[in-house]
Amino acid sequence: MGISKDNLTGFILALLSSGFIGASFVIKKIGLRRAAAASGVRAGVGGYSYLMEPLWWLGMITMVIGEVANFVAYAFAPAVLVTPLGALSIIVSAALAHFILNERLHQLGILGCIMCITGSIIIVIHAPQEQPISSVQEIWNMATQLAFLVYVGSVIVLVFILVFYFAPQCGHSNVLVFTGICSLIGSLSVMSVKALGTSLKLTIEGKNQLIYPETWFFMFFVATCVITQMNYLNKAGNYAPLSPTLATRLCNGNGDFVQHDEHNEPCENEVYSRRQEWFT
């Protein structure tokens, strides 16, 4: 079964989006390191000195370009095709981090990248044809079905638990807290991005969707999700794993990664002392 023209357009835009977004994480990481080295306060513990770092803004602009491409992709292709292709940004980030940040990609990381590529290929081959949508109200009717509302409520509860309970206690020592918040919020934004992209596409085609309040609600929801994700992505982006049992690297006082030497006996004490300095 061949791929339709709209699906092909969405596919290409999603690939471009993954490239820009994947590169932006590495660029912003370098900017965060420079800002942390200059101010002595990392973004992960509440510092905002990165806002004065030009390299961080370059990474942000790169991310915005990628997000715009991703946004437009949703207007052409079904979410089941566009969303999984976003996982390719992980591969771009991993490859660039390996060569630029000297963060070594080990066997499990390579296996994960292979699984991402395999899954993306399978989804592209079997992506369904999207049913034509004539107005944003059709998407609103789907978004207000009981099953989806239950999911939305569950995600919001989990996000509040992570933000107000786990983030203050262990957010600065466990990157899964910040990335979990971003992932949960991202799962909610997919419907809104799809709705907003479709609305703008229909409006350009002559079917004005800006007269419907649902369009403005989706626009507000997308903006809220993006701002929230940006905040916690910056916190997660400046996180450095300190345990050699989880990653074979340590982080020095300037936020730069150094390779962990397994034959260095005092390493465990150094890790403990750095935890005490950074998180107490």
N, C-alpha and C positions, 0 to 999 in steps of 0.2 A: 504494500500500500504506500503510494507516494505521499510526500509531505506537501501540504497546501502552501500557497504563496504567503498567506498571513503567518502561518506557523514557521515558515522559513525565515521571514523577517523577524519574528519574535525570537527565534533561535539565534540568529546572528547578533541581535541586540543583547541578548542574555549572555552570549559569549564575550562580547566587548565589555559588558558590565562587569563580568567576573574578572577580566583582566585589569580593568581600572581599579576596582575595589580591592582586589588582592594586592596590587602594587601600593595602594594607598595605606594599607596597614603597616607595611614596612617603612614607608616614608614617614608616617606619623610616629612610628616607634623610634626612629632616629631622632626626630624632633623632640619627643618626650624625654629621651635620654639626655639630649643637650640641655633642655630646660631644667631637668632634675639636677644635672651637674652644676649648672649656673646658680640655681637658687637653693639647692640642698633640700627641697621639698618635692616629693614625687606626687604625681596626679592621683595615684592610688590612695594616698592618705590625705587628700583634700587640697593639694596644691593646684594653682591655676596659672603658674608662670609660663606654661606651654602656650598660652594665648599670645605671648610676645615673641614666640619663636617662628620665624618665617618658614622653616622647613615643615613645621606642623601644619601651617596654613596651606602649603603646597600639597601635603597629603590630604588635607580636607577638601581642597578643590578637586583633586583627583577622585576622591570618593564621591563628591557631588556629581561629577561627570558620569561615573559608573552608576550611581543611583538613578540619574535621569534616564540613562539608557535602559536600566532595569524597569523603570516606571513605564517607558514607552513600549517595552517588550510585552508588558501585561495587556496593553491595548490591542495587540495583534495576536497573541498566542494564549492558549489556556494556562491557568496558573499551574496545572499539573505538569506542564512542560517547562515553564520559566523558573519556578521556584527551585526544583532540584538542581538546575544548572548553576544556581548560585553557589553550590558546593564546590564548583571548580575554582572559586576564588581562594579556597583553602589551599589548593594545589599551587596556585600562583604565589601565594604568600609563603608557603613552605619552601618552594624552589628559590625565591628571592632571598628569604631569610637564610637559607643554606649558604648562598654565595656572598651575600652582602653583610649579614649580621653574624656570620659564622656560627649559626645555630644548626648543629648537625642533625640531619634527618635519619633516624634509625630504622630498624627493620619494621617495627609496628607502624611507624609513620609512613613508610613506603607502601606497606600493605593497605593502609587507609586511603592513600592517594589512588592506588590501583582500584580499590573498591568504589571510590567516587567516580572515576572515569568509567568503569564498567556500568555502574548504575545509571549514569547520565546517558550513555549510549543506548541502553535498554529503553529508557524513558523516551528518548527522542524517536526511536524506531516505532514504539507502540503508542505514541501520544495520540489521544483521541481528537477528532475534529470538534471544534467548539461550536456549540449551538449559538445562532445569531441572537444578539441582545438588542432590543429596540429602545430601551430606556433604562435609566439608573434605578427606576422603581422596581424593575424585575430583580436586580441584584439585592435591593433592600428587602424584598419579600423573601428571598433565599436566606439573607443574613438574619432575619427575625424569626426563623423557624426555631422551634423549641430545642431541638438537638444542638444547634449551633449556639443558642443563647446559654445553654447549660455549659458548653465548652468555654465560652467567653467568661462566664462567671467563675468557673474553676481556675482559669488562667489568671484572672485578676486577683483572686484570693492567694494563689501561689506567689505572684509577683509581690504583693503586699507583705507576705511572710518573709520572702527573701530580702526585700528592701529594709523593712523595719526590725527584723529579728536577726537574720543570719548575717546581713551585710555589716552591721556595726560590730558583731562579735568575731566573725571569721572572714569577712570579705577581703581584708587586706592580706590574708595568708592563704586563701583558697580561691584561685581564679575561677572555679566553677560557679561561684556565687554570682559574680558580675556577668559572666557569659551566659549563665542560666537566665538571668533577668532579660538580657538582650534577646535571647532565643525565644523566650515566652512572649515578649512584646512583639517580636517579629512575626510570630505565628498569627497574631491578631491583625497585624497591619496588611497581610497579604490580601484579604478580602477588600479592605479599604483602598489599597493601591489599585487593585483590579477594577473596582467600581469607579474610582476617580479617573483612571486612564481611559476606561470605556466611555465615561461621560464626556471627556474632552475630545475624544475621537468622534463621537456622535455629534458634538457641538460643531466641530470643524466641518463635518459632512452636511451641516445645515439643520440638524435636529437639536435645537438648543436645550441643554440639560441644566444650565445654570439657574433656571427658573424653579428648579425643584430643591426644597430644603435638604433632601437626602444627599445631594451633591456636596453641599457646604458642610454637612455633618461628616461625610467621609473625608473631606479636605482637612477639617479640624482634627479628626482622629489620626490621619496620616502624619500631620505636623507634630502632634503630641507624641506619637510613637517614635518618630525620627529624633526628636529632641532627647527623649528618654534614652534611646539606644546610643546616641552620640555620647551622652554623659557617662554611661557605664562602660561603653567600649573604650573610652579614654582611660578609665580606671583599670580595666582589664588589660589594656595595651601596655601599661607601664608596670605590670606585674612581672616579677621574676621568681620562678620556682626556686626554693632554697634547699629542698631536700634532694640529695643525690640518689635516693631510692626512687624518686619519681622522674628525675631527669639528670643526665650526667653533666650538669653544669651548675655553676654558682654565679652569683651576681656580686660585683664589687660595689663599693660605696657610691660610685658615679652612675650606677645602673647599667654598666656594661657587662655582658656575659663573658665568662672565661670558662674554659674547659676544665672539668673536674678530673683531677689526677687520682686514680683509684689506689695508687701506692702511697699517697700522702696520708699518714696516720692521723695527724691533728685535724683532719677535715671535719669530723663530727663536732668537735669543740668550736671550730670556726663558724659552722652553720648555726649552732646554738647561740653563740655570742651575737651573730648578725641578727637573729630573730629578736633577741632581747633589745638590740639597739633600734631596730626598725618598727617593732610592733608593740612595745610597752611604753 
